[in-house]
Amino acid sequence: MRMLLPTANADVQPAEVYGAAARPRPEGRPWLLANMVASADGGTAVDGKSGSLGGEPDRAVFFAIRAVADVILVAGGTVRTEGYGPALTPEAHLPARAARGQAPHPRLAIVSGSLDLDPTSRLFVESPPESRPIIVTSATADAGRRADLAAVADVIEAGAERVDVGEAVRQLGGLGFGIVLSEGGPSLLGQLADADLLDELCLTVAPVVVAGDSRRVVHGGVPEQHDYAIGHLLTEDDVLFLRYIRQRG
C-alpha cells in the first residue's frame, strides 16, 4: 500500500500507520473515530449493504482501524443488515494491542432503541466472555426485550425517550474505553457529527459509480460546517483511504 501524505510515495503497512496515529482523549469523553466506505459518487451501500464496495485493500484497512479501538459503536440496523459477528482481532494485530495496554479484542456497543436484536445470533453466542457485547438503549425501551438481551450482553441506558449518543459516548468513556470506533450507519454518524463528537473520519473511496438512492456517509444532523484536516492518504488498486481529523478552535 502506498502513502501519499504526509510522506510522499512511500510503501507502508496500514496497521503501522493507523496504530501510530495520535488520538488524545478529549476532556470528559473518549476519542471518537468513524470508519466508512463509499463509492466515487458518494454511495454507501449497494442493495442495502456496504460490503460489496470494499475489496482486499479495504479489508486490510478495516482490521487495522479496528485494531486501535477499545470499543466499536454501531447502530442496531447496521448490525442486522451487515450480519455482524463477534469483533475478533486477527492474530497479527494482537501484539500491538498488548503493547498499547489494550484488551485482545474490542467490545461491540450496539445502539438500539427498539432492541430488535436476536440474542441467539452468533454476535452474542460466539463473543468471548471478556468481549461481552454492550447494548446502548433508552430508559423507555421494551422491558421484555431488554431482559432477554441482558442475559447475553451488558445493557446501559443513555437517554429517556430515545438514545442520546453524547451520553452514550460519555458512559463508554466512564467504563474505561479511551478510543471509540463507530462503523455507522450513516444516521448514527449524523447524530455523532451533529453533537460534534466526531474527532476522526476514516473514509475508503472505492473506484466505482453505483448511482441509486444510497445515503451519504453522514446522514442528517450537522447544522453547521465542521472542518477537518487530512491526516494521511493511502492508496492501493485505485482505492483511496483517507484519514481526516476534526479541527477545533
N, C-alpha and C positions, 0 to 999 in steps of 0.2 A: 504494500500500500504506500502511496506517495503523499507526503505532506507538502502543501503549497504555502502555507502560512503557519507560524511566523518564519520557519526555516524553509527557504525556497528549495523545491525539487529534491527532497530528501526521502530516503526509504525509512519507514517507521513501522513499528508494531502497534496496533490500536490499543492493546492492553497497557502498554507502557505510556502512551500519550494520555489516555484518559485517566490512568491511575496516578500519574504525576501531577495532574492539574490541581491547583489550589482551590479549595472550597471552604472559605472561612465561615463559621457559623454566625448568622446574623443575630442581633440582640433579641433574646426571648423566643427563638424558634430555630429549627434546623435549616440547613441549606436545602433548597428545593430545586431539582433539575427535572427536565422532561425530555423524553426521547420519543420522536415520532418519525414516520416515513411518509413521504408524499411523492406524487408523480411530478413531472416537469410542469404540468399545467395545474398543479395545486390540489389534485385529488388525494384523499387519504384512505380510500378503500375502493376495491373492485368487487362488485357483487356483495357489498356489505362487509368485506374483510380486508385487512391491510396486508395479510401475509404474502399475497401474490406480488406485491410491489417490491419486496426485498429478495435478494439473492444471497449467495455465499459471502460476499464482502459485507453486506448489511448484517448478516448473522454474526460475523466476527465482531463488528462494532457493537451490536446489540448485547452480546455477552460481556464485552469489555466495559460497557457502561453499567450493566447490572452488577458487575464485579465491584464497583465503587460504592454501591448503595447499601445502607443499613436496612432499609425497608422500601418496598415498592408499593406505591399508592395507585390504585387503578379502580375505575368505575365498574360496578356490577354488570352493566350491559356489555362492557368490553370483555369481561371475564367469560360471559356466556357466549358472545359472538365468536371470540377468538379461541375458545376451548382451552382456557388456562389450566395448566397443571402446576405442580409444586415448582417453586423458583429455586432450582438446584444449581449450584455453581459448578461449572466444568472444572475438572481436576487441575487443569493448567493454571487456573486463577486462584486456587486455594492458598498457595504460599504468599502471594501479595496481600490477600485479605488478612492472613495471620500476622504478617509483618506490620500491618496498619492497626492491629488490635481488634479486627472485626470478627464477628461470628463467621463460621464457614459459609453459611447461606443467608441471603437477605430474607426477611419475612415479607409476606404479602399482606397489605392492608386494603381491604375491598370496601369501597364507598357504596352503600346501598340503603336508600330509604325504604324501598319496598321489601327488602330481604328476600327477593326472588332468586335464591341460590339453592343449589342442591347439596345438602350436607353429605350425601353419599358419593359425590363426584370425586375423581382422583385428586383434585386440588386439595381436598380436605383429608381424604383417606390415606394418601401417599405422602403427605408432608411429614418430614421428620418431627419428632416431639419438640425439639429445640427450635423448630421453624414453624410452629403452630400459627396458622393464619389469624389475622385480625379482621374483624368486621367493624366498620365505622357506620353508625346509623343514627337516627334521630330518637328523641325521647318518646315520640308517638308511634314508633314502629310496632308492627303486629307482635303481640306478646308470644303467641304460639310459635311463629317462625323464629322469633328471637331465641326461645328456649331450645328449639331443635338445633339451631346453629351454635348456640353456646356449648353444646356437647362436643363440638369439633373445632371451635375457634374461640378466641378471646373477643368479646363484644364490648365496644366502647361507644358512649353517646357523645355526639357533638352537634348541638342544635336541638331546638324544640320541635317545630313542625317539619323542618327539612334539615338535611345535613349542612352544617356550617363548616366549609372547608378550612377557613382560617383557624377555627377552634380545633379541627381535626389535626392540622399540621402542628399546632402548639402542643396538643396532647401527645402526639407521636414523639415530639422533642422531649416531653416530660418522661417518656418511657425510656429515654436514653439514646434515641436514634439521632445521629448528627447529620446524616445525609439521607434525604427522602427523594426517591426517583418516582416520577409519575409517567406511566405509559398510556395515559389518556383514559377514555377517548377525548375527542375534541371538546365536548361540552364540559367535562371535568376540567380540562386545561383552561377553558374560558372562565370558569369560576376562579381558578387559581390565579390566572392573569388579572382578572377583574379586582381581586384582592391584593394585587401587586406582590404576590408571593413567589413568582417565577424568577429565580435567580439565574438560571442557565437553561438554554434551549438547545438540545442536540437534534439536528434535523438531517435526515437522509433524503436526498433528492434523487429519485430513480429516473433514468433516461427514457421515460415512456410518456405518452399522452393518453389519458383514459377518458376524458370528457365526462359526461354524465352529471349527476347532481350531488356528488360526494361532498361532505362538509370540509371546511378548511381545517388546518392544523389546530387552530384555536377558534372555537365556535362560541359566539355570543360574548357578552361582557366587554371589558376593556373600553370604558367610555372615553378615555384619552390615550394619546400615543405614549407607548412605553419604548424607551430607547435601549438598544442592545449594541454591543461591540463584538466583532468577531474574535474568538479565541484561537481557533485554528480551522483549516480547511484541508480535509483529506480526500483523495480520490483513488478509485480503482474500478476498472471495467466501465468507465464513463459514469459511474455513480459518484455523487458528491456527498461528503459527510461534513456538515457544518456545526460548529460549536459557538453559540452566541452567549454573551454574558451581559446581564442586566446592568445598565449604567444608572447609578443613583447619585444625585447631588453633584 
